[in-house]
């Protein structure tokens, strides 16, 4: 795409501006590293534009302190860009006052909150980190997710990360990136390291 020009202009009745500003669904999937990292890069861009950002981490442990969380929270509180809300399933969702019996129940509760936030247009960008896993495992119905995303109001962008994203989600998404691992230090026995993996 030289100079940002699309290779195809659809005959959809939209103006260039309308087409440019339509809300997008991104899926970052595949076996390679960088799915969440790319999503958090989009969150940085959204923050810079003054957009409210909501991050929902569906699988990662609450004990795992990722660097992007701290950075985005500090930026969100700075008053210079958009706001940032960060929710982790492993900590128990911040809006849930009761104990949740299982990870599956917690994932479902998180999805219910995402649907409420979509309906309320709470965020301009939502990052559903590792959300492909609850879909892949059958905890949350993929068709329900596609329907909710298709019917979301406003101009909310949604990024979904995780390995093994289901085919109906890939078919629906506007942008799909499959992170392909060519090689990784862990292949030679090296463990993850500070500043690289977290």
N, C-alpha and C positions, 0 to 999 in steps of 0.2 A: 504494500500500500504506500506508494511514494507520496510524500507530502501530506499524509493523512487522508488521501482521497479513497473512498470506497471503490472496489472494483465493479460493484453492481448497485444500481439504484432501482429499488423495487417500485412497481406501479401500485402503490398502496394508498394513494390519495393524500399522504402526509406531506407537509412542507419539510424542507431540510431541517429547520429548527425543531419542528415537532418530532421528527425522527431522531434527531440528535439528543433530545431531552427525555426520551421515553425511558421508563425504569427498566433496569436489567437484572437478570439472575445469572450469577457466575457459579460455576462448579469447578473446584480444584480437586482432582482425584488422582489416582495412580500410586505406584509403589515408590516413587522417588521422594526425596526430601524437598520441602519448600512450599507445601500446600498452605499451611497456616501462615507461614512467613509472608507469602504473597498476599493473602487476605488482609494481614495486618498492615502491609504496605498500602493497600487501598484505604484502610481505615485512617492512616496518616494523611493521605490525600483528602479524604472526606473532612477530617478535622480541620485541615488547612482552609477548606472552603467554607468553614463555619457550620457544617452539617452536624446535627446530633447523631452520634454513633452508639449502637448497642452491640455488645459482644456477648454471645452465649456460648460457653464452652461445655459441650455435651459429654465428653468422655474423660478428659484429662483430670488427673487427681488434683484436689484442692491444695495438696502439699507441693505441687510443682509450680514454682514461682517463675513464670516465663517473663523474660525481660520486656516484651512488648506490653504486657499488662501494666507494669509500673510506669513505663514511658507514656503510654496512652492515658493512664489515669492522671499523671502529673500534667500532661498537656491539656487534658479536659478540664482540669481545675485552674488552669492558668488564666482563663478569661480571654485568651487571644484567638482561639479558634472555636470549634464546636464543642459541645459537651460529650463526655464519654461515660457510658454505663457498662460495667463489666460484671457478668454473672457466671458462676461456676457451678456445675451440677455437683461436683464433689464436695462443695461446701454446704450443700443444701441451698436451693434457690433462695435468694434474699426475700422474696415475697411469700414464701411458704412458711407458715408458723408451726406446722406439725412435722413429725418425723415421717420420712418416706421409707417404706419397707424395702424397696429394691432399686437397683439401678434402672431397671426398665420403668418402674413407676416414676422415678425422678426424671428420666428422659421425657416421658409423656407429659409430666407437669411442666417441664421446660418448654415443650412444644405448645402447650396450651397458652403459656405466657407469650410466646412468640406470636401466636395467632391474635391474642388480645392487642399486642403492640402493633401488629400489622393493621388491624382494624382501626386503631386509634391514631395511626400515622405518627407514632412516638419518635421514630428514628428515620433519618434520611438514608442511612446505610446500616444494615444489620449483617453481622458476621456470625454465622452459625457454624462454629468451629467443631470439627469432628462429627457433624450431624449426619454424614453419610453412614456412619456405623449403626445408629439406631434404625435407620431405614433398611440397611442391608440385613440386620438381624431380625427384622420384622416387628420391632417394638412399636414403630410408628408406620402407618400406612403411607406408602409413597404416593399413591393416587390422591390421598387427602392433602398431602403436602403440595403436590402440583396444582391441585384445585385452589388451595388457599393462596398460593403465589400468583396464579393466573388472575384471581379475583381481587388481589390487594388494591386498595385505593391509592390515589396520589402518585408520587414519583419515587417510591422507595426502592432502593437497590438492595439486593440480598446476595450474600456470598456464602456458599456452602462448601465445607472442606471435608476430606476424609477419603480413605481408600475404598474402592468397591462401590462407588455411587451407582444406584440402580439405573437401569437403562431408561425407564420412563422419565426420570429426572434429567438425565443427559439429553434426551430428545427434546424436552421442554426448555432447557436453559438457553440463554442467549450466547453465553461464552462458556466453553468447556476447555479446560486445560488438563491434560493427562501428564502428570509428572513422571517421567520415565527414569528409573535409576540406571545409570551406566556403571558406576561403581561408587562405593561408599567406604569410609575408613572402618566402619563396623564389620565390613566383609573380611578384614584382616585382624579382627579381634580387638580393635580399639573401641573403648566405650565413649559415649557422648561426653562432650566437654563444655564447660562453662563458657558462655559468650557465643557458642556455636549452636548447641541444641537448646539452650535455655538462657 
